[in-house]
Amino acid sequence: MSILRVKCPKCREVMEINTRTGKIEKHHAEIKPQSPDDFLRERLKNIDQEQARLEAIVAEGREREKGQKSRHEDLFRKVQEHAKEDSPVERPLRDIDID
């Protein structure tokens, strides 16, 4: 089976035609090789997007930590107030205290 590749006159995409049957096997856009400049621009764009995504995750984590810190401080204050309101706990007498 041999394949003939031609450009479609309507859409300018590549057609692969079977020379024995005359049927179109594939109809797809021609793949253009990337220049090194295009590759580097695309890679830098991807790196910038990834960096922005990671910075957003870190910022979200910081905000979550701030919220936890304030909740812990509030809980600690409540426990301190509760401890002050309760009567002081008397220490048991030890043998050394009796003398």
Backbone torsions as a table, in degrees:
resi	resn	phi	psi	omega
1	MET	NA	126.9	177.1
2	SER	-114.4	147.4	-175.6
3	ILE	-114.2	136.4	175.7
4	LEU	-113.5	127.2	-179.9
5	ARG	-105.2	125.0	178.6
6	VAL	-137.7	159.1	176.5
7	LYS	-87.0	138.4	177.8
8	CYS	-69.8	131.2	-178.9
9	PRO	-69.4	-21.7	-178.4
10	LYS	-86.5	-52.8	-172.4
11	CYS	-106.2	-6.2	179.4
12	ARG	65.1	23.7	175.4
13	GLU	-97.4	165.3	-176.6
14	VAL	-83.5	133.1	174.4
15	MET	-114.8	138.2	173.9
16	GLU	-107.6	117.9	-175.4
17	ILE	-112.3	132.0	175.8
18	ASN	-76.0	120.7	-175.6
19	THR	-72.2	-23.0	179.9
20	ARG	-77.8	-45.5	-176.3
21	THR	-95.5	-23.4	-178.7
22	GLY	81.4	7.8	-179.4
23	LYS	-90.5	151.1	176.5
24	ILE	-79.5	120.3	-179.9
25	GLU	-83.9	-46.0	-178.9
26	LYS	-140.1	149.8	177.0
27	HIS	-138.0	102.7	-174.0
28	HIS	-144.6	164.1	178.8
29	ALA	-70.5	145.3	178.6
30	GLU	-71.8	133.7	-179.5
31	ILE	-84.6	119.8	-180.0
32	LYS	-95.6	132.5	177.0
33	PRO	-67.7	140.0	-179.9
34	GLN	-80.9	141.0	173.8
35	SER	-79.2	157.6	179.5
36	PRO	-58.6	-34.6	179.1
37	ASP	-64.2	-43.4	179.2
38	ASP	-63.9	-41.2	179.5
39	PHE	-61.5	-45.4	-179.0
40	LEU	-66.1	-40.5	177.2
41	ARG	-61.2	-44.5	179.8
42	GLU	-64.2	-41.3	-179.9
43	ARG	-65.3	-42.7	177.8
44	LEU	-63.5	-38.4	177.4
45	LYS	-62.7	-43.6	178.3
46	ASN	-63.8	-39.7	179.3
47	ILE	-65.1	-42.7	178.2
48	ASP	-62.5	-41.5	178.4
49	GLN	-63.7	-42.6	179.6
50	GLU	-65.0	-40.6	178.9
51	GLN	-64.2	-41.5	178.4
52	ALA	-63.9	-39.6	179.3
53	ARG	-64.7	-43.5	-179.7
54	LEU	-66.8	-38.6	177.6
55	GLU	-64.0	-37.3	177.6
56	ALA	-65.1	-39.4	178.9
57	ILE	-65.2	-43.2	179.7
58	VAL	-64.4	-42.8	179.1
59	ALA	-62.5	-40.1	177.9
60	GLU	-63.8	-41.6	178.3
61	GLY	-63.9	-39.7	177.9
62	ARG	-62.5	-44.6	179.4
63	GLU	-62.4	-40.1	179.3
64	ARG	-64.8	-39.8	178.7
65	GLU	-65.5	-39.4	177.8
66	LYS	-61.2	-41.4	178.4
67	GLY	-63.6	-42.1	179.0
68	GLN	-66.0	-39.6	-179.0
69	LYS	-62.5	-43.8	180.0
70	SER	-67.2	-37.2	177.1
71	ARG	-64.3	-40.8	179.2
72	HIS	-66.2	-40.6	178.6
73	GLU	-63.8	-42.5	177.4
74	ASP	-61.5	-44.4	179.3
75	LEU	-63.1	-41.7	179.4
76	PHE	-63.0	-42.7	177.8
77	ARG	-61.7	-41.6	179.3
78	LYS	-63.1	-42.1	179.8
79	VAL	-66.3	-39.1	177.8
80	GLN	-63.7	-45.1	178.5
81	GLU	-61.6	-42.0	179.3
82	HIS	-63.8	-39.3	179.7
83	ALA	-67.3	-36.3	179.0
84	LYS	-69.6	-34.9	-178.8
85	GLU	-71.3	-35.7	-179.8
86	ASP	-68.5	153.9	177.4
87	SER	-68.2	146.7	-179.5
88	PRO	-63.9	144.3	-179.8
89	VAL	-82.0	130.1	179.1
90	GLU	-84.6	137.6	179.6
91	ARG	-80.2	140.3	178.4
92	PRO	-68.5	150.3	178.4
93	LEU	-72.4	137.4	176.1
94	ARG	-105.9	163.3	-179.2
95	ASP	-59.5	-35.9	-177.3
96	ILE	-69.7	-28.0	-178.8
97	ASP	-73.1	-25.8	-176.0
98	ILE	-68.9	-35.5	-176.8
99	ASP	-68.2	NA	NA
